[in-house]
Amino acid sequence: MKGLKDRVALVTGATGLLGSAIATRLAAEQATVVIASRDSSKAEQWVQRQEKTSGRYLPVQLDLASEPSIRTCLDRIVEQAGVPTIIVANASLREGVGVPFEKLTHDSFTNLFEVDIAGHVLLLRHSVDRLAGQPASIVFLSSIYGQAGVDHRIYPEGMLPTPVQYAAVKAAAEGATRWLAALWGERGVRVNALVPGGVASAQRQSQEFVKRYSEKTMLRRMATAEEVASAAAFLASDEASYITGHCLVVDGGLTAW
Ligand SMILES: NC(=O)c1ccc[n+]([C@@H]2O[C@H](COP(=O)([O-])OP(=O)(O)OC[C@H]3O[C@@H](n4cnc5c(N)ncnc54)[C@H](OP(=O)(O)O)[C@@H]3O)[C@@H](O)[C@H]2O)c1
């Protein structure tokens, strides 16, 4: 894809399911990819596992719940690789979020917004401050549940439906995407959201759930992480040079019936 080679791309939550796929795809396009995790040894081990590939990676520690961590992380990236001109705001807090609605606490909401929205928006602001006029592209990971309701009927007994605060934080990510795109457009900084549907993962979903979810999509299946990564790479690349403030839905048609 045009415009990814030799760029410095920061992927938050890069050791997770989609983060890993996005990071390896950007590296395959010859970007230098910064692998951010709250746990520096996890990021380092992730990079070590890629040693048989030709990808260029820099592992870094980043806790989006802490502004000092955000600043320190960016300083380290600038020093060791250069200013990131691609940022994939992919991390999302899982701990304490998957609680039944009846047991919802205030903290469960605020902790998620603190990491996913406040953390990422501050990371983006501090990053754009360091760009010194260079163009950049930002991809915010949303979800179909930021746009469409959760069908509680497809969750088998014992599986928690996607929680309310997750739907709310993803709608917020799309609002932030448009707001930042409007602010930074004249500086050549594009900001888009990627809106995936459910990604298949044997560790996370039962066969029954996969079957019920798949029936709701036009393609009759869940996404692969690689399919979402392709769309992320496209939005980050110069192939999408006139696309900003956009929310690209990658959901096998689930929300298009
Ligand atoms: N999987 C899906 O089906 C799906 C569908 C639609 C949208 N999405 C969205 O796509 C993104 C990736 O999803 P995923 O399923 O790949 O998630 P995941 O595997 O749970 O990975 C998310 C990562 O976020 C990082 N993280 C959590 N709290 C953090 C903090 N305070 N600071 C920095 N990083 C933090 C964690 O990394 P460390 O533990 O290494 O810090 C974690 O690996 C999310 O935004 C999710 O909402 C996913």
The ligand as an ORCA input file, in Angstrom:
! r2SCAN-3c Opt
* xyz 0 1
  N     -12.211     -8.379     19.023
  C     -13.314     -7.950     18.430
  O     -14.183     -8.749     18.029
  C     -13.536     -6.472     18.193
  C     -14.629     -6.062     17.439
  C     -14.848     -4.709     17.230
  C     -13.984     -3.777     17.769
  N     -12.931     -4.193     18.517
  C     -12.046     -3.176     19.073
  O     -10.756     -3.398     18.549
  C      -9.766     -3.076     19.517
  C      -8.903     -4.300     19.781
  O      -9.737     -5.354     20.222
  P      -9.117     -6.737     20.719
  O     -10.228     -7.691     20.842
  O      -7.935     -7.038     19.895
  O      -8.661     -6.310     22.186
  P      -7.709     -7.075     23.206
  O      -7.181     -8.343     22.626
  O      -8.407     -7.113     24.518
  O      -6.508     -6.053     23.295
  C      -6.697     -4.792     23.854
  C      -5.391     -4.353     24.431
  O      -5.564     -3.083     25.055
  C      -4.477     -2.933     25.943
  N      -4.820     -2.058     27.066
  C      -5.795     -2.231     27.986
  N      -5.739     -1.248     28.891
  C      -4.708     -0.438     28.558
  C      -4.130      0.739     29.120
  N      -4.567      1.276     30.266
  N      -3.084      1.303     28.479
  C      -2.573      0.757     27.346
  N      -3.072     -0.350     26.770
  C      -4.117     -0.947     27.383
  C      -4.123     -4.346     26.439
  O      -2.751     -4.542     26.221
  P      -1.700     -4.804     27.420
  O      -2.343     -5.741     28.389
  O      -0.565     -5.412     26.656
  O      -1.416     -3.458     27.985
  C      -4.870     -5.270     25.503
  O      -4.031     -6.235     24.903
  C     -10.516     -2.605     20.748
  O     -10.608     -1.195     20.725
  C     -11.878     -3.254     20.591
  O     -12.866     -2.563     21.268
  C     -12.682     -5.514     18.745
*
